Amino acid sequence: MHTHTDSPDLRHHGDVEVRDEKLTDLAVNVRANTPPAWLRERIADSLTGLAAYPDGRAARAAVAERHGLPAERVLLTAGAAEAFVLLARALPVRRPVVVHPQFTEPEAALRDAGHEVRRVLLREEDGFRLDPAAVPEDADLVVVGNPTNPTSVLHPAAVLTRLARPGRTLVVDEAFIDAVPGEREALAGRTDVPGLVVLRSLTKTWGLAGLRIGYVLGEPGTVTALERAQPLWPVSSPALAAAEACMSRAALAEAEHAAHRTAVERAHLLAGLAEFDEVRAVTAAEGPFVLVRIEGADVVRERLRSLGFAARRGDTFPGLGPQWLRLAVRDRVTTNRFLQALDQALVMAGCAEGR
């Protein structure tokens, strides 16, 4: 592990891979076939109140109750991406560190706010696992994903809490933790970790990327500082209705069922990928996506597009390169179709003689 400074395209995200083209989407990590009908109805019902300014109190209380926290430890945001901007602008940060490879928006937001960002790069040979000793002791802000996008590695909570210390803000991005059965290793709801800020997103499991809804959990002083940096009424009434609905017991049970189903489908995808000598997957995957290494992956990705499949390129993640692709976990039928297309794409790209 080491710090690094060059910058790939931090603003490239998976939605670009499927924009304007009819492709089977393995590039975006939003769960397919969502939002469900009951959630669409709750959102639709909120439209009758659009003449009134948004009132986030009920949604904020619902999030607080879901995590066993007081409401002053909760801030609703327009997706987790807004939270990264607020953290970069509102906190008196001097020595921020981002643990990579991970979602690039935290670093992009810090750079846009004028911060010089140091990177800690996790290595393939270590299974992209985190060693807290690799993080500089003087860092006053540390950002890490769990499970990490794009590696899909789930770091133990005990390892993450070793990063906490007085005078440091520890930001843990748990945007995909609800896709992990039992939300193992989650830190949301913890109040015993100094400087802890946890980010959650409702866009992935519930298919609400177009609605923009997420939230921050943290110490009251931090939440207040972030809230002051928000514009007035930052979260729309439909998004607030969705947040409240997704905190219900029935919704949480549905998300847990979906997490178990994702784990089964991910195992099927990994088993299929293991049949290819040319493909090496990060098999410790715990999220709704897997990271794979293929020599000539940039060419393979283009061949997959010609066969109707979009995969997320890996070279825009610091610490990776053009030999990496990220694949979203889909249902068995879609995965089997993809594996057949991958077989063809490898041959077309000159990487294999077929299976």
C-alpha positions, -999 to 999 in steps of 0.1 A, spaced: 0 0 0 13 35 -8 1 70 -14 -4 82 -50 -12 115 -67 -20 111 -104 -56 114 -114 -77 93 -139 -111 105 -149 -128 108 -115 -160 120 -130 -166 89 -151 -195 68 -137 -212 36 -149 -243 53 -162 -222 67 -191 -218 31 -203 -255 27 -210 -266 62 -219 -283 64 -253 -279 27 -261 -301 -3 -256 -277 -26 -238 -281 -52 -210 -268 -32 -181 -240 -47 -160 -223 -13 -156 -246 3 -130 -250 -12 -96 -287 -2 -91 -307 -34 -85 -329 -43 -114 -367 -44 -113 -369 -17 -87 -385 4 -73 -413 -21 -64 -449 -13 -69 -456 -4 -33 -428 21 -33 -438 37 -66 -473 41 -51 -459 59 -20 -439 82 -42 -469 89 -65 -491 97 -35 -466 124 -24 -472 143 -57 -504 157 -44 -484 177 -19 -459 193 -43 -474 228 -37 -459 227 -2 -422 230 7 -406 197 16 -408 188 53 -381 162 62 -390 157 99 -410 124 94 -383 109 71 -355 120 94 -373 105 124 -379 72 105 -342 70 96 -332 77 132 -355 51 146 -343 25 120 -307 29 133 -316 35 170 -303 71 170 -316 105 180 -328 126 150 -299 151 156 -275 124 144 -293 122 110 -291 143 79 -310 136 47 -292 143 15 -299 142 -23 -281 109 -26 -248 100 -10 -230 121 -36 -243 153 -21 -229 142 13 -194 140 -2 -197 175 -14 -210 187 20 -181 170 38 -156 186 15 -170 221 18 -182 222 54 -155 205 75 -122 222 84 -101 196 66 -64 200 61 -50 165 54 -76 143 37 -69 107 27 -90 86 4 -86 48 4 -86 35 -32 -97 19 -53 -132 31 -44 -160 53 -56 -143 84 -70 -168 111 -60 -153 117 -25 -119 126 -40 -134 146 -68 -155 166 -43 -125 172 -20 -104 184 -50 -132 207 -62 -132 222 -27 -95 230 -31 -81 202 -10 -49 183 -18 -59 147 -15 -36 119 -6 -44 83 -17 -38 50 0 -39 23 -27 -50 -12 -17 -33 -39 -38 -46 -69 -57 -20 -92 -42 -34 -83 -7 -70 -90 -19 -77 -53 -18 -79 -56 20 -73 -27 42 -43 -24 66 -51 5 89 -13 11 94 -11 22 57 -32 53 65 -10 83 74 -12 91 111 -17 128 105 -48 124 83 -76 144 97 -102 130 72 -102 94 60 -127 80 35 -133 43 28 -161 23 13 -176 -8 29 -183 -29 9 -159 -10 -14 -170 -1 -49 -155 -15 -72 -136 -43 -54 -167 -56 -36 -145 -63 -5 -162 -61 29 -138 -48 55 -143 -60 91 -158 -34 113 -130 -39 138 -105 -30 112 -123 2 102 -127 14 138 -89 11 142 -88 41 119 -107 63 143 -88 87 166 -94 121 182 -92 150 157 -100 128 127 -132 124 108 -137 88 96 -161 86 67 -174 51 59 -195 49 27 -220 21 33 -240 27 1 -240 -10 -6 -241 -25 29 -278 -32 26 -269 -57 -2 -249 -77 24 -271 -103 43 -275 -91 79 -256 -59 70 -225 -76 85 -197 -52 95 -220 -22 94 -211 8 115 -243 27 111 -259 32 145 -225 32 163 -220 61 187 -188 48 204 -164 55 175 -150 91 177 -154 112 146 -174 85 127 -196 96 98 -215 69 79 -231 75 46 -261 55 33 -278 55 -1 -313 43 -9 -307 45 -47 -291 11 -51 -313 -15 -35 -345 4 -42 -338 16 -78 -341 53 -69 -310 68 -87 -332 93 -105 -349 104 -73 -316 112 -54 -320 101 -17 -295 91 9 -285 101 44 -256 109 68 -252 95 103 -228 113 126 -221 133 157 -246 161 162 -220 188 157 -209 173 124 -245 169 112 -252 205 120 -221 217 101 -231 197 70 -267 209 73 -256 245 73 -238 239 40 -269 225 23 -292 247 2 -327 252 15 -350 222 10 -323 200 -6 -344 168 -6 -377 168 -26 -410 157 -11 -411 125 -33 -376 116 -21 -386 122 15 -416 100 11 -394 72 -4 -370 75 25 -397 71 51 -412 42 33 -379 24 30 -374 25 67 -405 4 75 -401 -32 88 -416 -46 57 -392 -27 35 -362 -38 56 -373 -74 54 -377 -71 16 -342 -56 14 -328 -85 35 -344 -110 12 -330 -93 -18 -295 -93 -2 -297 -131 2 -308 -135 -34 -280 -113 -46 -255 -135 -27 -268 -166 -45 -267 -149 -79 -232 -135 -72 -219 -170 -64 -234 -182 -97 -216 -153 -116 -183 -161 -99 -186 -198 -106 -192 -190 -143 -163 -166 -145 -140 -192 -129 -145 -213 -161 -124 -188 -181 -87 -191 -178 -84 -155 -191 -105 -140 -163 -95 -135 -127 -122 -123 -103 -119 -108 -68 -136 -138 -52 -139 -122 -18 -168 -101 -33 -196 -93 -8 -214 -66 -27 -239 -66 -57 -210 -65 -82 -177 -82 -89 -144 -69 -101 -125 -89 -128 -91 -87 -144 -88 -96 -181 -57 -87 -202 -71 -67 -230 -102 -58 -210 -107 -26 -229 -111 -45 -261 -132 -71 -245 -155 -44 -232 -161 -31 -267 -167 -66 -280 -193 -71 -252 -210 -38 -263 -213 -52 -298 -230 -83 -283 -254 -62 -263 -238 -60 -228 -224 -29 -209 -196 -35 -184 -180 -8 -162 -145 1 -172 -120 0 -144 -93 24 -155 -111 54 -140 -106 40 -105 -73 50 -89 -52 19 -83 -67 -1 -112 -60 1 -149 -74 -8 -183 -72 -46 -176 -101 -43 -150 -139 -44 -154 -167 -42 -129 -198 -64 -134 -231 -59 -117 -248 -90 -103 -280 -98 -122 -305 -127 -123 -295 -162 -134 -309 -159 -169 -291 -126 -176 -259 -139 -161 -259 -170 -183 -265 -149 -214 -236 -126 -203 -213 -156 -198 -220 -168 -233 -214 -133 -247 -181 -131 -227 -170 -163 -243 -176 -148 -277 -160 -115 -268 -128 -131 -256 -125 -150 -289 -133 -118 -309 -107 -99 -289 -81 -125 -295 -78 -133 -258 -88 -170 -261 -97 -198 -283 -131 -202 -266 -141 -224 -238 
